[in-house]
Amino acid sequence: MSHFIRDYESVARDGRVTRTAFLAFCVGKSTAEECTREVDMVQLRKMFDEVAGPAGQIRVADLVKHKTRIQQVFPVLLEKFSEIDLNNTSTVSWAELEVFAGGTGEWLEYQLDQVIGLELLKQQIRQ
């Protein structure tokens, strides 16, 4: 929470923080510009397929090797690799990248997928 207080000015617009901006901040998109920036998911997937190694994961070595391509499509990957890596494996899967780039809806689905059971509660949350 102290990070949010420290970065409040960069997240807020006209002195207010929307729910979307707050949730986006929680998943690693810290500025209002990042929260509203549109990501072409088709281009992002194409870049991921080009950059990812044989295991279908992006490693730090892949970042170095394909820096120019990543910079063109999704430079945030270079800056926030460790934040995008949700399971702390030092690699980024398509699911993790999609969660980060897609916003709060994808983040929520990722989190719900980690919960075993409670299907009725999950349905209620999704509504």
Phi and psi in degrees as GROMACS dihedral restraints (atoms count N, CA, C in turn):
[ dihedral_restraints ]
;  ai    aj    ak    al  type     phi  dphi    fc
    3     4     5     6     1   -63.2    20    10
    4     5     6     7     1   -29.6    20    10
    6     7     8     9     1   -66.0    20    10
    7     8     9    10     1   -38.7    20    10
    9    10    11    12     1   -64.9    20    10
   10    11    12    13     1   -44.3    20    10
   12    13    14    15     1   -62.3    20    10
   13    14    15    16     1   -43.5    20    10
   15    16    17    18     1   -63.6    20    10
   16    17    18    19     1   -39.0    20    10
   18    19    20    21     1   -99.6    20    10
   19    20    21    22     1    13.7    20    10
   21    22    23    24     1   -51.8    20    10
   22    23    24    25     1   -45.3    20    10
   24    25    26    27     1   -62.3    20    10
   25    26    27    28     1   -33.0    20    10
   27    28    29    30     1   -79.5    20    10
   28    29    30    31     1   -20.9    20    10
   30    31    32    33     1   -91.6    20    10
   31    32    33    34     1   -35.3    20    10
   33    34    35    36     1   -74.8    20    10
   34    35    36    37     1   149.9    20    10
   36    37    38    39     1  -124.4    20    10
   37    38    39    40     1   126.2    20    10
   39    40    41    42     1    53.0    20    10
   40    41    42    43     1    38.5    20    10
   42    43    44    45     1    77.4    20    10
   43    44    45    46     1     8.5    20    10
   45    46    47    48     1  -129.1    20    10
   46    47    48    49     1   151.2    20    10
   48    49    50    51     1  -118.0    20    10
   49    50    51    52     1   121.5    20    10
   51    52    53    54     1   -76.4    20    10
   52    53    54    55     1   162.9    20    10
   54    55    56    57     1   -59.1    20    10
   55    56    57    58     1   -43.1    20    10
   57    58    59    60     1   -61.4    20    10
   58    59    60    61     1   -44.9    20    10
   60    61    62    63     1   -64.7    20    10
   61    62    63    64     1   -39.1    20    10
   63    64    65    66     1   -65.2    20    10
   64    65    66    67     1   -47.5    20    10
   66    67    68    69     1   -64.1    20    10
   67    68    69    70     1   -38.7    20    10
   69    70    71    72     1   -62.7    20    10
   70    71    72    73     1   -39.8    20    10
   72    73    74    75     1   -59.7    20    10
   73    74    75    76     1   -40.9    20    10
   75    76    77    78     1   -64.7    20    10
   76    77    78    79     1   -27.7    20    10
   78    79    80    81     1   -99.8    20    10
   79    80    81    82     1    13.2    20    10
   81    82    83    84     1   106.1    20    10
   82    83    84    85     1     1.5    20    10
   84    85    86    87     1   -98.4    20    10
   85    86    87    88     1    98.5    20    10
   87    88    89    90     1   -88.4    20    10
   88    89    90    91     1   -16.3    20    10
   90    91    92    93     1  -114.4    20    10
   91    92    93    94     1   156.9    20    10
   93    94    95    96     1   -59.1    20    10
   94    95    96    97     1   -36.2    20    10
   96    97    98    99     1   -62.8    20    10
   97    98    99   100     1   -43.8    20    10
   99   100   101   102     1   -65.5    20    10
  100   101   102   103     1   -35.1    20    10
  102   103   104   105     1   -67.3    20    10
  103   104   105   106     1   -31.6    20    10
  105   106   107   108     1  -102.4    20    10
  106   107   108   109     1    -9.5    20    10
  108   109   110   111     1   -66.8    20    10
  109   110   111   112     1   128.0    20    10
  111   112   113   114     1   -80.2    20    10
  112   113   114   115     1   139.1    20    10
  114   115   116   117     1  -115.1    20    10
  115   116   117   118     1   128.6    20    10
  117   118   119   120     1   -79.2    20    10
  118   119   120   121     1   102.0    20    10
  120   121   122   123     1   -66.3    20    10
  121   122   123   124     1   -28.6    20    10
  123   124   125   126     1   -67.0    20    10
  124   125   126   127     1   -46.7    20    10
  126   127   128   129     1   -65.0    20    10
  127   128   129   130     1   -38.1    20    10
  129   130   131   132     1   -63.3    20    10
  130   131   132   133     1   -43.8    20    10
  132   133   134   135     1   -64.1    20    10
  133   134   135   136     1   -40.8    20    10
  135   136   137   138     1   -61.8    20    10
  136   137   138   139     1   -45.1    20    10
  138   139   140   141     1   -62.2    20    10
  139   140   141   142     1   -43.4    20    10
  141   142   143   144     1   -58.1    20    10
  142   143   144   145     1   -46.8    20    10
  144   145   146   147     1   -62.2    20    10
  145   146   147   148     1   -34.6    20    10
  147   148   149   150     1   -72.7    20    10
  148   149   150   151     1   -35.6    20    10
  150   151   152   153     1   -90.9    20    10
  151   152   153   154     1   -35.6    20    10
  153   154   155   156     1   -62.3    20    10
  154   155   156   157     1   145.7    20    10
  156   157   158   159     1   -74.6    20    10
  157   158   159   160     1  -175.2    20    10
  159   160   161   162     1   -61.7    20    10
  160   161   162   163     1   -23.7    20    10
  162   163   164   165     1   -83.1    20    10
  163   164   165   166     1     0.9    20    10
  165   166   167   168     1    74.3    20    10
  166   167   168   169     1    28.9    20    10
  168   169   170   171     1  -130.7    20    10
  169   170   171   172     1   148.8    20    10
  171   172   173   174     1   -96.8    20    10
  172   173   174   175     1   124.5    20    10
  174   175   176   177     1  -104.2    20    10
  175   176   177   178     1   169.8    20    10
  177   178   179   180     1   -59.1    20    10
  178   179   180   181     1   -39.9    20    10
  180   181   182   183     1   -59.6    20    10
  181   182   183   184     1   -36.0    20    10
  183   184   185   186     1   -67.5    20    10
  184   185   186   187     1   -35.7    20    10
  186   187   188   189     1   -60.2    20    10
  187   188   189   190     1   -44.9    20    10
  189   190   191   192     1   -66.0    20    10
  190   191   192   193     1   -46.5    20    10
  192   193   194   195     1   -64.6    20    10
  193   194   195   196     1   -36.3    20    10
  195   196   197   198     1  -115.1    20    10
  196   197   198   199     1    29.5    20    10
  198   199   200   201     1   -55.0    20    10
  199   200   201   202     1   -44.6    20    10
  201   202   203   204     1   -62.0    20    10
  202   203   204   205     1   -45.2    20    10
  204   205   206   207     1   -64.8    20    10
  205   206   207   208     1   -43.1    20    10
  207   208   209   210     1   -64.1    20    10
  208   209   210   211     1   -41.9    20    10
  210   211   212   213     1   -59.5    20    10
  211   212   213   214     1   -35.6    20    10
  213   214   215   216     1   -70.9    20    10
  214   215   216   217     1   -39.3    20    10
  216   217   218   219     1   -97.0    20    10
  217   218   219   220     1   -47.1    20    10
  219   220   221   222     1  -151.4    20    10
  220   221   222   223     1    75.3    20    10
  222   223   224   225     1   -61.8    20    10
  223   224   225   226     1   -21.2    20    10
  225   226   227   228     1   -60.5    20    10
  226   227   228   229     1   -29.0    20    10
  228   229   230   231     1   -58.9    20    10
  229   230   231   232     1   -37.6    20    10
  231   232   233   234     1   -70.1    20    10
  232   233   234   235     1   -36.6    20    10
  234   235   236   237     1   -81.4    20    10
  235   236   237   238     1   -32.7    20    10
  237   238   239   240     1  -125.7    20    10
  238   239   240   241     1    33.6    20    10
  240   241   242   243     1   -53.7    20    10
  241   242   243   244     1   -46.7    20    10
  243   244   245   246     1   -67.8    20    10
  244   245   246   247     1   -29.6    20    10
  246   247   248   249     1   -75.0    20    10
  247   248   249   250     1   -34.4    20    10
  249   250   251   252     1   -70.6    20    10
  250   251   252   253     1   -32.0    20    10
  252   253   254   255     1   -73.7    20    10
  253   254   255   256     1    84.1    20    10
  255   256   257   258     1   -66.5    20    10
  256   257   258   259     1   -30.0    20    10
  258   259   260   261     1  -100.4    20    10
  259   260   261   262     1    11.3    20    10
  261   262   263   264     1    54.5    20    10
  262   263   264   265     1    46.5    20    10
  264   265   266   267     1  -102.4    20    10
  265   266   267   268     1     3.4    20    10
  267   268   269   270     1    63.8    20    10
  268   269   270   271     1    23.4    20    10
  270   271   272   273     1  -138.8    20    10
  271   272   273   274     1   159.6    20    10
  273   274   275   276     1  -122.2    20    10
  274   275   276   277     1   123.0    20    10
  276   277   278   279     1   -88.3    20    10
  277   278   279   280     1   169.1    20    10
  279   280   281   282     1   -61.6    20    10
  280   281   282   283     1   -40.4    20    10
  282   283   284   285     1   -59.8    20    10
  283   284   285   286     1   -43.3    20    10
  285   286   287   288     1   -66.3    20    10
  286   287   288   289     1   -41.9    20    10
  288   289   290   291     1   -66.3    20    10
  289   290   291   292     1   -40.6    20    10
  291   292   293   294     1   -63.8    20    10
  292   293   294   295     1   -40.3    20    10
  294   295   296   297     1   -61.6    20    10
  295   296   297   298     1   -47.0    20    10
  297   298   299   300     1   -66.6    20    10
  298   299   300   301     1   -47.2    20    10
  300   301   302   303     1   -76.2    20    10
  301   302   303   304     1   -30.7    20    10
  303   304   305   306     1   -78.8    20    10
  304   305   306   307     1   -23.0    20    10
  306   307   308   309     1   101.6    20    10
  307   308   309   310     1  -159.4    20    10
  309   310   311   312     1   -67.7    20    10
  310   311   312   313     1   -34.4    20    10
  312   313   314   315     1   -62.6    20    10
  313   314   315   316     1   -46.6    20    10
  315   316   317   318     1   -67.6    20    10
  316   317   318   319     1   -37.5    20    10
  318   319   320   321     1   -60.5    20    10
  319   320   321   322     1   -46.1    20    10
  321   322   323   324     1   -62.2    20    10
  322   323   324   325     1   -44.3    20    10
  324   325   326   327     1   -61.1    20    10
  325   326   327   328     1   -41.5    20    10
  327   328   329   330     1   -60.7    20    10
  328   329   330   331     1   -45.8    20    10
  330   331   332   333     1   -64.8    20    10
  331   332   333   334     1   -41.9    20    10
  333   334   335   336     1   -65.4    20    10
  334   335   336   337     1   -34.1    20    10
  336   337   338   339     1   -65.5    20    10
  337   338   339   340     1   -22.8    20    10
  339   340   341   342     1   -78.8    20    10
  340   341   342   343     1   -16.4    20    10
  342   343   344   345     1   -90.5    20    10
  343   344   345   346     1   127.6    20    10
  345   346   347   348     1   -90.8    20    10
  346   347   348   349     1   130.8    20    10
  348   349   350   351     1    79.9    20    10
  349   350   351   352     1  -157.2    20    10
  351   352   353   354     1    56.6    20    10
  352   353   354   355     1    37.5    20    10
  354   355   356   357     1   -60.1    20    10
  355   356   357   358     1   -38.9    20    10
  357   358   359   360     1   -62.7    20    10
  358   359   360   361     1   -44.3    20    10
  360   361   362   363     1   -63.0    20    10
  361   362   363   364     1   -41.8    20    10
  363   364   365   366     1   -60.0    20    10
  364   365   366   367     1   -42.4    20    10
  366   367   368   369     1   -62.5    20    10
  367   368   369   370     1   -41.9    20    10
  369   370   371   372     1   -64.6    20    10
  370   371   372   373     1   -40.7    20    10
  372   373   374   375     1   -64.3    20    10
  373   374   375   376     1   -39.8    20    10
  375   376   377   378     1   -66.8    20    10
  376   377   378   379     1   -24.1    20    10
